[in-house]
Every structure is written in structure tokens, then in C-alpha cells.
């Protein structure tokens, strides 16, 4: 509908500016702004990563269904977005995830069993963020974008941006979903990042659904275009294309490290599974949509390309499948063996240095717990 004074409303039509290097049919295409030459080993590595991460996701879902996990946030269908983004990182870059970045965690060397322990409820995230340059999962929707922006501003003030030293300059990444883009925290992070030219890459996996709300109900324009209103660039990439995601992320990270400020990447993908294992997506989306996106499967398209160009055969895919089976077996075995937390330790996990008040509370609890043991002896 057109306004006689202000002009037409923004169009809801699909946006043509989609960066793609590998079509759903497995054909290699080129993009004038983003293109990378990949070696056969790199391509096979992407396939292995995505296959193992999908198995990680399937295994964790099965564990939750058998009562071994309290909850699991699925990533089915989003493997390319996460592996492409994760493999583009330099060792010194720092990542702030949501609660679904299992593929990025894989790329940063976080043991999948540590992810299971969080969703099993035996700890609050037991990996060391400093060891992996990968922060703990964030359940508060969008809060991690502010954390990432603040961290990036600190990196900037520590002189770790724009020095020209590829082993020193670093970027910060904030992962979030399309639903989080409607949160105030995300928009505030955009304001601060733009105002201070912070070296942060905002990586949004637009999987089309904010739990049960479709994206078209959240925004009248493509999500990546929102960046322009805050004063920094945005780009939309085919999130089911691991090659394009890697290429765009690689360029964005380098731009941030050089001191050129923030950028928003919208990885246009689809959540083929549920929001979490407590969700029933059949209640709000059409099966036809799911079948349509299955034809764009990120793993299948890369396998077609590898086979068509003689870079993978039955032996290679069988080896990867066997490795996936071994990963699944280890996840099941080690998940069952995870110890329950000790209530005594709760007071050790509040502050870096325990306060006198906490120490007194811990001592009071220990005495109370000991009284039960005395009564039973």
C-alpha cells in the first residue's frame, strides 16, 4: 500500500541479494564479492564436521527422549551455518553463543559431553571459556549480544585491533536467532557497537521461526537490512551453504580485526527440527515447508558436489559414518556416567573469590547435612 506523502511500504518479497557458492543441487557457483578456493581436504573436512555435528544433535535428542537430559535445543538443518561460521574463526577470536551453537562449540574444541552435562543439569557449563575462546551458553534471549559488544570494546581498548599482526588482531562474534533480533538487548548492542566501532560480527541464524512465530511476523524487511539503520553493513548468506557461510564469515572477521567496525550477517536457513525437545512444530508450521527445505539439506548438497567431482567415494563416507557411530556411542556411555553435583559445591560457584557470607552459609549447610548422617549412624 502506497502513502501519498511518504511513499510505498517496504516490500515483503524475497530478497535477491543472497550470497551462495554451492546450490541445493550441488553445483559450484561464484560470487563477485565473496569467493574462496577450497582444497579437497577442506571440503571433505566440512562434510565430516557437519555429519558428526548432526549425529551429535540426533544422539542428544534421543538421550532427552529417554529421560537422560532435561532438555535439548536442536540444530537440525543449521549445520552449514554453524560449521561455516566456526571454521572461519582465528584461534584468538572470541565467540558468544546462544544455547544452540553446538556446531560452533565443536569447531572450538568443546567436548560434546560437556554440552550434555549442561542439559542434563549436573553443571552450568563445565568448559573453560578462556581455553576455547567460547563463552558459556546463554539462555536469556539476546543477552549475549551485549556481552559480545562489551567484550569487543574491551578488545579494542587493549590494542588488539588494527595492528596488522594476524596473530594478534582479534574479532568477537555474537550468535543469535531471528527471534532474538526483536529483543531490546540486540538493538542496544547494535547501537553501542556502531557508536564505538567495535570489532564485533553479529551472526544471526534466521531459521524462519521464533519458536512458533514466523519471521514475516517479526520484520517487514529482510533482517540483514536492519544493520543499515544503525550505521554498519549487513549481508545475507545462504545458511545451508557451508562454503558461502565460511567465505562471508571469513571476510567479516577480517574486516572487524582490521578495525572497520561491526557487521551483521544473516544466515538464511531453516530449523528442520523443533525449537527444543519440549516443542511440537507440527502445531504451527506446514509439512510442505519442511519438505521444501529438506531439498536444500546442507550435508546432501556438499556430498553431491564431492562425489560429482571425484573428491569423495563410498569408502570416505563410510569412514565418516563409522566415526559418527563411535561419537554417538561415546556420548551415550559418558552421559550415563556423568556424576551428580554435590550441594557442597554450590557456594564455590557463585563468585571467583568466596565471600565470608557465602563461606558461613556453606558451613551451615555442611553441618546440617552432617546431622542427617549422624542420625542414621
PLY file of the C-alpha trace (Angstrom):
ply
format ascii 1.0
element vertex 377
property float x
property float y
property float z
element edge 376
property int vertex1
property int vertex2
end_header
0.00 0.00 0.00
1.42 3.37 -1.03
1.29 6.51 1.09
0.79 9.77 -0.90
3.38 11.59 1.21
5.88 9.02 2.44
5.75 6.55 -0.44
5.26 2.77 -0.51
5.68 0.47 2.44
8.70 -1.88 2.41
8.27 -4.96 0.25
7.92 -8.40 1.81
9.11 -10.12 -1.37
12.11 -12.48 -1.15
15.40 -10.61 -1.25
17.60 -11.41 -4.27
20.87 -10.43 -2.58
21.77 -13.89 -1.29
25.41 -14.96 -1.26
25.68 -18.54 -2.49
28.64 -20.66 -3.64
27.01 -24.10 -3.70
23.47 -24.57 -4.99
20.98 -27.02 -3.45
21.69 -29.26 -6.45
25.36 -29.40 -5.54
26.64 -27.09 -8.29
29.56 -24.76 -7.59
28.81 -21.14 -8.43
30.80 -17.96 -7.90
30.05 -14.62 -6.29
31.85 -11.40 -7.26
32.21 -10.17 -3.69
32.71 -13.40 -1.76
34.58 -16.31 -3.21
37.17 -18.72 -1.85
39.15 -21.51 -3.45
38.79 -24.63 -1.32
41.14 -27.60 -1.29
39.68 -31.12 -1.43
40.79 -31.69 2.17
38.96 -28.55 3.32
35.78 -29.63 1.53
35.96 -33.12 2.99
36.56 -31.53 6.39
33.34 -29.51 6.09
31.43 -32.68 5.22
32.93 -34.56 8.19
32.17 -31.70 10.60
28.55 -31.36 9.51
27.96 -35.12 9.58
29.40 -35.51 13.07
27.55 -32.48 14.41
24.28 -33.82 13.01
24.94 -37.11 14.79
25.72 -35.18 17.97
22.35 -33.48 17.66
20.42 -36.67 16.89
22.10 -38.52 19.76
21.38 -35.75 22.25
17.75 -35.65 21.16
17.48 -39.42 21.71
19.07 -39.08 25.14
16.49 -36.47 26.09
13.66 -38.70 24.86
14.98 -41.47 27.11
14.98 -39.17 30.14
18.75 -38.67 30.30
18.62 -34.94 29.53
16.16 -32.42 30.85
16.08 -30.53 27.55
17.89 -30.24 24.23
17.94 -27.39 21.70
18.14 -28.95 18.25
20.19 -27.62 15.34
18.96 -29.99 12.61
19.27 -28.19 9.27
21.57 -25.46 10.56
24.83 -27.40 10.36
26.26 -25.42 7.44
25.64 -22.06 9.10
27.41 -23.15 12.27
30.31 -25.09 10.75
30.99 -22.42 8.14
31.00 -19.72 10.79
33.02 -21.79 13.24
35.74 -22.85 10.83
36.26 -19.26 9.66
37.42 -18.21 13.14
41.03 -17.49 14.00
42.31 -19.04 17.26
42.31 -15.65 19.04
38.72 -14.71 18.07
36.15 -14.94 20.87
32.61 -16.30 20.49
29.46 -15.58 22.49
26.87 -18.29 21.70
23.19 -18.77 22.42
22.04 -22.22 23.56
22.04 -23.88 20.12
25.60 -23.35 18.83
26.64 -26.99 19.16
28.39 -26.87 15.78
30.40 -23.79 16.71
31.29 -25.43 20.03
32.52 -28.43 18.04
34.74 -26.17 15.93
36.17 -24.57 19.09
37.11 -27.94 20.55
34.43 -28.18 23.25
33.76 -31.85 24.06
30.12 -32.68 23.20
29.77 -34.45 26.55
30.29 -31.09 28.24
27.27 -29.81 26.33
25.29 -32.81 27.54
26.23 -32.13 31.16
24.66 -28.69 30.93
21.38 -30.02 29.53
21.47 -32.93 31.98
21.52 -30.38 34.78
24.67 -31.58 36.52
26.58 -28.32 35.93
26.12 -24.85 34.48
28.54 -25.36 31.61
31.79 -27.05 32.52
34.07 -25.93 29.70
36.61 -23.17 30.27
35.68 -20.14 28.11
39.28 -18.90 28.17
40.61 -22.25 26.94
38.30 -22.41 23.94
37.62 -18.69 23.38
34.00 -19.77 23.53
31.73 -18.35 26.22
29.16 -20.37 28.15
25.72 -20.85 26.62
23.22 -18.04 27.21
19.56 -18.86 27.83
18.38 -15.23 28.22
17.35 -14.40 24.67
19.67 -11.84 23.10
21.68 -11.01 26.23
24.89 -12.38 24.73
24.94 -9.67 22.05
25.54 -7.05 24.75
28.19 -9.26 26.33
29.92 -9.61 22.97
29.78 -5.89 22.25
31.23 -5.02 25.64
33.98 -7.60 25.21
34.74 -6.21 21.74
35.02 -2.69 23.15
37.49 -4.03 25.71
39.50 -5.78 22.99
39.60 -2.50 21.12
40.94 -0.65 24.15
43.53 -3.34 24.77
45.07 -2.57 21.39
44.16 -5.92 19.83
42.52 -4.47 16.72
44.03 -2.97 13.60
47.69 -3.60 14.41
48.31 -5.55 11.22
49.54 -8.58 13.15
47.43 -11.57 12.01
48.28 -13.49 15.17
47.32 -10.60 17.46
44.32 -8.79 15.98
41.05 -10.38 17.03
37.32 -10.19 16.40
34.35 -11.03 18.59
31.29 -12.93 17.38
27.76 -12.76 18.76
25.45 -15.59 17.69
21.69 -15.16 17.91
18.50 -16.16 16.13
15.84 -14.28 14.23
13.58 -14.28 17.28
16.27 -12.60 19.37
16.55 -9.83 16.77
13.26 -8.48 18.15
14.70 -8.15 21.64
15.80 -4.82 23.06
19.20 -6.18 24.08
20.10 -6.94 20.47
19.16 -3.49 19.25
21.04 -1.87 22.13
24.09 -3.94 21.21
23.80 -2.65 17.64
23.74 0.95 18.92
26.82 0.54 21.11
28.75 -1.45 18.51
28.11 1.20 15.85
28.82 4.13 18.17
32.19 2.74 19.26
33.11 0.98 16.00
33.52 -2.24 17.97
35.15 -5.25 16.27
32.09 -7.49 16.56
30.41 -9.71 13.98
26.71 -10.20 14.66
25.87 -13.62 13.21
22.14 -14.27 13.02
20.86 -17.70 12.06
17.49 -16.85 10.60
15.83 -20.27 10.82
12.43 -18.74 10.00
10.81 -19.39 13.38
10.97 -17.63 16.75
9.61 -20.71 18.50
6.13 -20.64 16.90
6.22 -17.14 15.38
7.19 -16.95 11.68
9.80 -14.41 10.69
7.43 -12.44 8.45
5.51 -11.51 11.59
8.68 -10.06 13.13
10.01 -7.89 10.31
8.72 -6.14 7.20
12.17 -6.17 5.58
14.97 -8.75 5.27
16.76 -8.97 8.58
20.24 -8.05 7.31
18.96 -4.67 6.12
18.34 -3.60 9.69
22.08 -3.05 10.07
21.95 -0.08 7.70
19.74 1.84 10.10
22.38 1.51 12.80
25.19 2.61 10.50
27.04 -0.58 9.62
26.79 -3.09 6.77
24.71 -6.23 6.61
24.82 -9.22 4.29
22.57 -12.21 3.71
24.16 -15.58 3.02
22.68 -18.95 2.16
22.89 -20.55 5.60
22.54 -24.03 4.10
25.69 -23.46 2.02
28.76 -24.14 4.16
31.11 -22.71 1.52
29.29 -19.37 1.27
28.88 -19.10 5.03
32.60 -19.69 5.51
33.55 -17.15 2.83
31.27 -14.40 4.15
32.26 -15.02 7.77
35.96 -15.06 6.87
35.67 -11.66 5.19
33.58 -10.19 8.04
36.02 -11.35 10.71
38.97 -9.89 8.84
37.12 -6.61 8.44
36.48 -6.47 12.19
40.09 -7.34 13.05
41.30 -4.51 10.84
39.25 -2.03 12.87
36.48 -1.37 10.36
33.76 -1.94 12.93
30.70 -4.17 13.27
28.80 -6.08 10.62
25.60 -8.14 10.60
25.47 -11.50 8.81
22.08 -13.07 8.28
22.47 -16.79 7.59
19.21 -17.64 5.85
18.45 -21.21 6.89
15.66 -23.36 8.32
15.09 -25.17 11.58
14.13 -28.65 10.41
13.69 -29.87 13.96
11.81 -28.44 16.91
12.75 -25.28 18.79
13.64 -27.53 21.72
12.58 -31.03 22.71
9.59 -29.50 24.56
8.22 -28.03 21.33
5.84 -29.56 18.77
6.40 -27.75 15.44
3.56 -29.64 13.73
1.17 -27.37 15.62
2.25 -24.22 13.81
4.04 -24.98 10.53
3.16 -26.82 7.35
4.70 -30.14 6.43
5.08 -28.84 2.85
7.51 -26.17 4.09
9.62 -28.77 5.84
9.72 -30.97 2.73
10.74 -27.95 0.65
13.69 -27.21 2.91
14.75 -30.84 3.06
15.65 -30.44 -0.62
18.15 -27.77 0.48
19.84 -30.04 3.05
23.36 -28.67 3.70
25.06 -32.07 4.01
23.39 -33.64 0.98
24.35 -30.79 -1.34
28.01 -30.94 -0.33
28.09 -34.73 -0.70
26.70 -34.43 -4.23
29.41 -31.91 -5.09
32.18 -34.05 -3.61
31.07 -37.22 -5.40
30.46 -35.46 -8.70
33.98 -34.04 -8.67
35.77 -37.18 -7.53
36.65 -35.89 -4.07
34.67 -38.49 -2.09
33.71 -42.11 -2.59
31.89 -44.83 -0.69
34.96 -45.55 1.45
35.20 -41.92 2.58
31.52 -41.57 3.51
31.62 -44.97 5.23
34.58 -43.86 7.34
32.76 -40.68 8.35
29.63 -42.67 9.18
31.68 -45.04 11.33
33.24 -42.08 13.13
29.74 -40.70 13.72
28.64 -44.03 15.19
31.63 -44.02 17.52
30.83 -40.47 18.61
27.23 -41.44 19.34
28.30 -44.46 21.38
30.75 -42.36 23.41
28.13 -39.69 24.06
25.68 -42.30 25.39
28.27 -44.01 27.56
29.78 -40.86 29.04
26.42 -39.14 29.52
25.25 -42.03 31.72
28.47 -41.79 33.72
28.22 -38.06 34.47
28.28 -37.60 38.25
25.56 -35.71 40.07
26.71 -32.40 41.52
27.49 -32.06 45.20
25.34 -29.47 47.03
28.51 -28.51 48.95
29.99 -27.09 45.73
27.17 -24.63 45.07
28.78 -21.95 47.20
32.08 -22.33 45.33
30.42 -21.39 42.04
28.90 -18.00 42.92
31.94 -15.68 42.81
35.54 -16.02 41.71
36.51 -15.43 45.35
34.19 -16.77 48.02
32.87 -14.12 50.40
32.69 -14.56 54.17
28.90 -14.66 53.97
28.98 -17.49 51.43
31.55 -19.39 53.47
29.29 -19.14 56.52
26.29 -20.39 54.53
28.34 -23.31 53.20
29.48 -24.24 56.68
25.91 -24.06 57.95
24.75 -26.36 55.13
27.59 -28.84 55.77
26.66 -29.02 59.46
23.01 -29.53 58.59
23.82 -32.33 56.11
26.16 -33.98 58.63
23.37 -34.07 61.22
21.41 -36.47 58.99
24.40 -38.78 58.68
24.81 -38.80 62.47
21.15 -39.61 62.96
21.40 -42.58 60.61
24.61 -43.95 62.13
0 1
1 2
2 3
3 4
4 5
5 6
6 7
7 8
8 9
9 10
10 11
11 12
12 13
13 14
14 15
15 16
16 17
17 18
18 19
19 20
20 21
21 22
22 23
23 24
24 25
25 26
26 27
27 28
28 29
29 30
30 31
31 32
32 33
33 34
34 35
35 36
36 37
37 38
38 39
39 40
40 41
41 42
42 43
43 44
44 45
45 46
46 47
47 48
48 49
49 50
50 51
51 52
52 53
53 54
54 55
55 56
56 57
57 58
58 59
59 60
60 61
61 62
62 63
63 64
64 65
65 66
66 67
67 68
68 69
69 70
70 71
71 72
72 73
73 74
74 75
75 76
76 77
77 78
78 79
79 80
80 81
81 82
82 83
83 84
84 85
85 86
86 87
87 88
88 89
89 90
90 91
91 92
92 93
93 94
94 95
95 96
96 97
97 98
98 99
99 100
100 101
101 102
102 103
103 104
104 105
105 106
106 107
107 108
108 109
109 110
110 111
111 112
112 113
113 114
114 115
115 116
116 117
117 118
118 119
119 120
120 121
121 122
122 123
123 124
124 125
125 126
126 127
127 128
128 129
129 130
130 131
131 132
132 133
133 134
134 135
135 136
136 137
137 138
138 139
139 140
140 141
141 142
142 143
143 144
144 145
145 146
146 147
147 148
148 149
149 150
150 151
151 152
152 153
153 154
154 155
155 156
156 157
157 158
158 159
159 160
160 161
161 162
162 163
163 164
164 165
165 166
166 167
167 168
168 169
169 170
170 171
171 172
172 173
173 174
174 175
175 176
176 177
177 178
178 179
179 180
180 181
181 182
182 183
183 184
184 185
185 186
186 187
187 188
188 189
189 190
190 191
191 192
192 193
193 194
194 195
195 196
196 197
197 198
198 199
199 200
200 201
201 202
202 203
203 204
204 205
205 206
206 207
207 208
208 209
209 210
210 211
211 212
212 213
213 214
214 215
215 216
216 217
217 218
218 219
219 220
220 221
221 222
222 223
223 224
224 225
225 226
226 227
227 228
228 229
229 230
230 231
231 232
232 233
233 234
234 235
235 236
236 237
237 238
238 239
239 240
240 241
241 242
242 243
243 244
244 245
245 246
246 247
247 248
248 249
249 250
250 251
251 252
252 253
253 254
254 255
255 256
256 257
257 258
258 259
259 260
260 261
261 262
262 263
263 264
264 265
265 266
266 267
267 268
268 269
269 270
270 271
271 272
272 273
273 274
274 275
275 276
276 277
277 278
278 279
279 280
280 281
281 282
282 283
283 284
284 285
285 286
286 287
287 288
288 289
289 290
290 291
291 292
292 293
293 294
294 295
295 296
296 297
297 298
298 299
299 300
300 301
301 302
302 303
303 304
304 305
305 306
306 307
307 308
308 309
309 310
310 311
311 312
312 313
313 314
314 315
315 316
316 317
317 318
318 319
319 320
320 321
321 322
322 323
323 324
324 325
325 326
326 327
327 328
328 329
329 330
330 331
331 332
332 333
333 334
334 335
335 336
336 337
337 338
338 339
339 340
340 341
341 342
342 343
343 344
344 345
345 346
346 347
347 348
348 349
349 350
350 351
351 352
352 353
353 354
354 355
355 356
356 357
357 358
358 359
359 360
360 361
361 362
362 363
363 364
364 365
365 366
366 367
367 368
368 369
369 370
370 371
371 372
372 373
373 374
374 375
375 376
